[in-house]
Every structure is written in C-alpha cells, then in structure tokens.
Amino acid sequence: MDRPQLNQPDAMDREAWIAHVRDALTHLYDPVHLQSHPLAQYADGGEGLDHLTRAQRLRRTLLEALEQLSPPDLAAAPPDAGICYSALHYRYVDGLGPEQIAELLGLSARQVYRKLREGIEAIATLLWDRWQVNRPEEHASTPAPGLAERPVNTPTQDPVQDRQSLVQATVQQLAREARPELLELTTILEGIVRELQTYCRQLQVRLELGPAPAPCYIHADRSMLRQGLINILTRSLEQQDAGTAVHLKVEARPAENRLCVHIVGSGPRARTETRPSRREGLGYQVATQLLELQGMQVHQQEGSGCHVQIQIPTAGAQSILVIDDMPDIPQLFQRFTAAHGVEIFSAHNATQAFAFLQEVTPALILLDVMLPRTDGWEILQTLKSSPATASIPVVVCSILNEPDLATALGADDYLRKPVSQEALLQLLRRWLHPAPAATPWRPPGGW
C-alpha cells in the first residue's frame, strides 16, 4: 500500500499524521521501510543521523508512545482501561491478526478494529505533542485527555552511547519475542530482492538472485531473519560502484545439513565517489547478532571485492504417508501443505502402504478407514503391533465420526473428512517438529 503524501512539517494535517503513524506501526520491524519513512525526520531530532539510526530511533519512539497507553496500575484500573494498549501490542508488537486478538480479549472483530483505531489516534496525539513542543514556531494540537500529563522519556544526549544502547535494546527485544517457524528461504529472499529494487535504483546498482535448490527449508524467526539479511544486503549494495551488481545465491550443502547464502559484489565503492556511504557499522553488527541468535554463522571474506557468507542449518521436509483409495485426497493435502515443508506420499491400499514403509519411515501417517480388501482398522492394528512402525503417529482420517473408537484401537489422533486446510495445518502443528529450536546466542559476558 502506498504511503499517503506528507505535507511540510509546518502544514501537517491531522489525518495525514494519523495515517503515517498507522503505516509506521504496521512496519515497526521493517528497517528498510522505516529508514526513509516521513516520520523519521521528526525522530531524527535534527542530529544528522544516518538512515539506519533514524529507523531505530523511530521504532523506539513508537514503542515508548505505545507503553504510555498502559495504565500505571493495571490491577487497580477499570476492566477496559488497558484494552487499547493490549490490542495495539498484540497487533503491532506480537504480529497477531484481528481475529486472534478478538479471541484473546473476548471482543468482536469490530470492537478490535475500533480499539486499534482509538489507540493509533492516541499515539498520534502523543507524538504530535512530543515533537511539536520542540518547535515553538509551530502550533501544538490539543492533547488527548489524560495523556499529556504522562512523562515522555527524552533521548540520551550522548549520540554514541545512545546508538550502542539502542542496538542492544533492539536485539534483546527481538530475541525475547522470537517465534521460530519453518520457512522456505528462497521465498524470503525473493521478497527481499523485490523490496530493495527502489533502493537499488537510487544507488544505481543491481541486486540479482540466482537460481536456488528447491525447496530450501530452514527454522527461524521470520522478522529476525529478514532484518538480518536486509541489513547485510543494503550494506553490500552501498559498497558497490554505480553500474555494478550484488549477486545473491543459495548453495545447498547436504553433507553438512546446511545452506550457504553467498552475497557477492564486484568491489568496494571508490574513495573518490562523490556519494560516500554514511553507515557506521551498527547495521552489520545488528544483522550479525540477529542471525547468530538463530544458530547461523556470518563470515566476511577478506580480499578484493565484497563477499559475505551466511551458513544456515537446514530443516528437512517431513514425509507424510496418506493411505487413502481416493487419489484426489493426497493431491489436496499436498496443495494444503505446499508452503509448510512437508512431503506427501500416497498409498491406495495396504499392500502399497507396507511396501512404502519398508523403504521410508514417515513422520506421520494419515489413514482412511473405508479401504478395499484390508480396511483401515486392520491396517492400524498391524502398524501398532509391529516394532518397526509402532512409534509412528497414526491419525485416522475418515468421513465417519468415530474418534473414540479410533483412539481405543490405537490411533494417536482423529481428523474428520472433509478436511479443511486449517484443520490439517493444526494437526501438523500438533505432531510434526520440522527442526529443533536454535540454541539462543548470547554475547560474551551476557547482555
């Protein structure tokens, strides 16, 4: 969605201001979006900070304003006093959807949208008052009742100390809120390359993504992964001469159970370049920490040119055996799970199923009951009585509503047909563990 056009600061319209606050909150953890956001000029404070620092400062200011909506004594506050704060926090900090928020807060979806709108307007008023106070020639708007009296933290006066503390605070917050999930790396990279095209045109350089082995599944927090990759890529782009390119390539290393992302440029920007890089190295430091937190390794190659290697542990696709005499069922399940790192195998009868199980041990078996010659109940008994297959979770998937019978006969779970995509994905989340969680990274000596 395009950002609304911003007037000059002395002619700011309230509706445009609110729209920009909403846009900034929506992209709270997207440094590329925030680095050139119209509100960044206010968070800058006129100190001439580089784009990355302005993005971080804007993010921190938004979070500070959000915290001011929380009642000082939540336990003693009226029941609905913290709803706006909770709705905003769930939506923009935790990344939950309106329906999930409605369930958590016991509200309707319409009420959630109203609370989000009220909260955004309150944050917009706080920020307007905060930044207008520092500009005596401008007229401040009337503050929202009960909000203006609350103190607002002012930035640290030492720019170096402020940047360093902001880096650590940002990394710590993201680490605490990390939600690792199964991701397809090529899809993530394709999205980043598309997003950076405007920036590439500004720098007059190209960013090219080479063909990758597919699928490339990894286990990571999506936001932390994207921020780490974006910061490293933008740094590499800024080091290139105009007219050159940065090449991005994914290399599979099956023997090492890892992927290697190569970021290769033609060389550093010449010293005589009239547009020198304004970065101070903090972006690369943050990027390295965000990736290492997730068990990845970042290597800067020495010598001519620009070459960064990022080694990422792979999360292999999990195999699922679907035993069903209707061929369209496995095909449907394959479509449902295409983006979730699983591989669907099918068997139409008991003979095919046991032949497959002699070669492969699947992570999960989905078993229909109404099968020709040997029915599903008999197959279930055989599976659970054999030491080779007894430990494989078996989910009875049938049009018959008989979960108690299935459990009594040894099934681990039950899925009633017709199966929706959400029902299938919920089942997979209960039974599949695509990859072990990465060991949390900590700097020497702790935080």
Secondary structure, 3 states (H helix, E strand, C coil): CCCCCCCCHHHCCHHHHHHHHHHHHHCCCCHHHHHCCCCHHHHHCCCCCCHHHHHHHHHHHHHHHHHCCCCCCCCCCCCCCCHHHHHHHHHHHCCCCHHHHHHHHCCCHHHHHHHHHHHHHHHHHHHHHHHHHCCCCCCCCCCCCCCCCCCCCCCCCCHHHHHHHHHHHHHHHHHHCCCCEEEEHHHHHHHHHHHCHHHHHHHCCEEEECCCCCCCEEEECHHHHHHHHHHHHHHHHHCCCCCCEEEEEEEEEHHHCEEEEEEEECCCCCCCCCCCCCCCCHHHHHHHHHHHCCCCEEEECCCCCEEEEEEEEECCCEEEEEECCCCHHHHHHHHHCCCCCEEEEEECCHHHHHHHHCCCCCCEEEECCCCCCCCHHHHHHHHHHCCCCCCCCEEEEECCCCHHHHHHCCCCEEEECCCCHHHHHHHHHHHCCCCCCCCCCCCCCCC
